[in-house]
Every structure is written in structure tokens, then in C-alpha cells.
Amino acid sequence: MARDKPSPYAWWKSVHTPYRAGNKIIRNTKSFPSFSLPSRQICINVIKMKTSGFRFIPTLLASLLAAFSIAYSDRQSRADMTTPPADSAEAERVRIWLPVERQSRCRVTIDILNDSNRVIRHLVDRLMSHGYYNFYWDKKDDSGRFVKAGEYAYLVNDCRQKSYGQVAAEFRKWERASRLYPPEETWSSKIRFELLEDSALVSIHVYNRRNRLVDSPVVDSLMNKGKYEFEWAPAETVSRGFYTLKLSIGDFTHIVEIGYRP
């Protein structure tokens, strides 16, 4: 006895039902060559809706919402990465935010320019890979001297693509009237500093990696013009490691990293 031929609808459903064994829509990626994964899932749900009535409309709507949410989150994360994070007002004036969006490494240079468009400071010159970078200008020229107060332009040469920005040099009194010399060795808790004027109120605080105060060896000590040397000798309970030393002189604070080894 001859077997009955399936109706056209039954044959179409057997071929195009998404979750059927041997289904070509799921297994054959060439069915949707130009679609992303959310788009493919939407098309599959459309076929399900056609073959099973309107019971799967909520599934289709959920797929549409998922696709749009993925696209929005991608754009939002990209915007978050390309937007500089918030910083203090003082740091914002000397910060240079640099997004390097090329996948391959390339040489990046950052130069500070004066009013005559001459380079006074070669701030950055190195190979950089894909990422987002923060650079802070110390308001000094290539000779190590503080520049005059005012606004300065900076030039970024990113893989032969040039862009310009602006930074500002504003000073507090003791920022230019004091100097801090970092430790000469990695494992050294000795610092040297210099006061260029009299009657400076000096404090020294030491913090650990978690930014917790460990020691305050000098608090509100009045010092006059001259050169000073300080070596941190903490209590025996302080463990070996690297610490952040903050030297507060008047209205300005110098920050340096020291290595303590008992």
C-alpha cells in the first residue's frame, strides 16, 4: 500500500522547525550569512511564530528587546571607555586623556607647546597598544624647571594622526617654593627635600597599599629655608613592603613611593 504524501504545509514545517533534529536553520550557519547572533535568533523565532501560530509572540518580542539591549550596552560601554573618568579640578588642568583604539601597537608622542608653538616638554614617546591612558603633566619643561603660569597646548601624534588639546599651569605658593627628591634606591625609606622660603609648616604621613594611614612621624613642624633629610623608621609591627609617603608643605603635598625593608 502506497504511503500518503505529506501536505505542503507539513513538509515545510518538518524542514524549517528550528529545534528539529537535522534542522538546517540551526546547523547551517550559511542560512544567515550577514546576521549577528541576536538577529539569527530573531529569524528563528519568526519561523516558530509562522509555524505554530501566535503563541510565540512574547518570545519574538523578548528576542527583539534582547537584541536592542545588547546593541545599546555595546554603545554605552564604548562611551564609558572613551569618556575620561572624573578627577579633581586640579588634576583635570594637567591631565591628558588618550584613547588608543588601534589594535596594533604604534608609537605615540605627546609634546607640550608654548605660545610660540615650540615644544618645551617631550612628555611621552613610546610604543602603545590598544587601551585608554591617563597622563599628568608636572608643569615642568625638559630642563626640570617649572614653567610660567598660564595655558599651554599639547600635541598628540598617535600613529601619525595628530590631535591637539589644552592644559593649564596653575601653582600654589609652596609648590614652587619646595622640592622633593625621591629615594635613590628602590628599597629605601630615606627622602630629601628642600625649602626655598622660611616659615613652612611641614607634615609627613605614610600610607599603605590600601591607602590606610600607617604612621605620622612629623606633624605641623615649622621649618625654615634649607635642605632636609628624613629617614622613616617605623615600629617593629610594620611589615616589609612599599608605602606612599605624603610630604605636606604649606598648601601643597608632595607624594612619593618608598620601600621599607627592616
Helices and strands as residue ranges (DSSP letters): H 8-16, H 24-27, G 29-31, H 37-52, H 57-82, H 89-92, E 95-100, E 106-113, E 119-128, E 131-136, E 150-158, E 161-169, H 173-176, E 178-181, E 190-195, E 200-207, E 213-223, E 226-231, E 241-249, E 252-260
